[in-house]
């Protein structure tokens, strides 16, 4: 028996439970029923890709596969789409997926509280307050050091929020 789920569907690559890769172009409403219809593209690497539609309810179902329930389609967020494919989608009048641009220093561990004078220390606290607060809350919630190398640096992070 299948389980139904209602999830958001994005223009992106999806992998089906049986290993086929498809590209979701968009979600539109059926003119007669008002039901959400997902427009998909298979054979994404060929010169003549094939388009097909599936109802959103069917797209979001979970199916019994190898004795376990699995999502019928799983979004592939790390899958990069080439510039040529984006150009071809735009040429066909279809929306291209939005991809997050990664900055090269996005995942570097920041060296906190390394200022040599009070002015630079205060400036560092102000500029990175929200980022440090999120890191602190995540460390406390997960009960482990995330984005902090050791206990000493965690205490240094915590001191930035102790204004007493």
N, C-alpha and C positions, 0 to 999 in steps of 0.2 A: 504494500500500500504506500502511496506517495504522501509526502508531507508538503503542505503549501506554505510558502513564505511570501512576504511582500517586501521587496528591497528596491533600492534605487538602482536604476540601470543607466550607465554612462556610455558615451561614445568611447569605446576602448576595445582592446583585444580580450577575448574570453576563451577559456579552454573548457571544452565539454567533458563530462565525466568519462567518456570513452576515448579521450585524447585528441579530438579534432579541434583545431584552432579556427576561430571565427572572429570577425570584426563587427561590432555593433555600430551601426551608422547613426541611428537615432530612434527615439520612441515617439510615435504619433497616435492620435485618437482615431478610431474607426468612425466614419461619418454616420453610419446607421445605428450602431450600438453604443458608441461612446467608450468602448473598451480600449485599453492601451495596447498598441501593436508595436512590436520591436522589429525594426528593419535590420537584417543581418546580411553579411557578405561572407561567402565562403570561397575557397580557392583564391585566397588573398594574395598569393604570390604570382598568379598567372596574369597574362595580359588581358584576359577576359574573365574577370571575377563574376561569380553568380550571386544574385541577390535573392533572398527569401524572407518571408515574414513568419513570426511566431507570436502568439499572444503573450503578454507580459506575465499572466498567471502561469502559463506553461513554462515560460523562461525561468521563473523564480522557484519552480517546484524542486523538491528534493526527491531523488529516486533511489531505490534499493540497488546498490551495485556492490558485488562481492560480499554480500551479507551485511553491509553497512549502508546507512543513509548518507548520501552525498549530494551536494548541490549539483543541479543539472549543468550549470555553467558557472565558472569561477573567473573573476576578473584578474587579468595579468597586469599588475601595476608596474612591474619592473621591465616589462616588454617595451622596448623602444621602437617607435615607428619612424621610418625614414622620411626625409624631406620630399623625395619623389612621390611617395604614397600620399603625403599631405597635399602636395600640389595636385595630384590626380583627383583626390576627393573634392578639393575646392573647385577644380575645373568642372567636375560633375555636379556642382551645386550642393554638395553634401558637407556637413560639419566635420571638422577634423578634431581629434581628441586634444584636450588641454593637457599639456605636460608641464610638470614642475621643473623649473630650471634649477639645477643644483649648483650652489656656489662651492668653489674648491675647499673653502675652510669651514663648511657647514658642520662637519662632524669632528672637527678638531677639539680636543679638550682645552678649555681656556685657562690660562694661568691667572688666577684671581689674586687680588690684593698684592700686586707686585709694584705698587707705586712707591716712589722715593720720597714724596712729600704729601702733606695732608690734602692739598688742593687736588692733586691727581687722584688720590684715594677717594675723595668725595665725588669726583667726576666719574670715576669707574663705577662707584656704587649707583649713581644716578642713571648712567647709560645702560647698565646691565641688570637693573633691579628686577624687571619682570622675568628675564631669562634665568637669573639666579633663584628667584622665588619658585619658578616652575621646577627647576632642578632639585631644590631643597624638598619641595612637597613630594616629588616623585621618589626621591631617596627615602623619605620617611614612610611613604605609602608602601613602597616595595620592600622596605627593610633591607636595602643593599645600596652600595655605592653605584650610582649611575651618573656618568659625566663627571665623576669625581674620582681621583686615583686612590686615595687612602683616607684614613680616619683624620689625619692632621688637616688635610685640605677640606674635608667635610666640616670640621670645627671652624675653619677659616670662613667657609661659606655661611655657616650658621651665625657667626659673629656679625656679619653684614646686616642681619635682621634684628639684632639685639640692640635696641636704642636706649636701654635704661642705664 
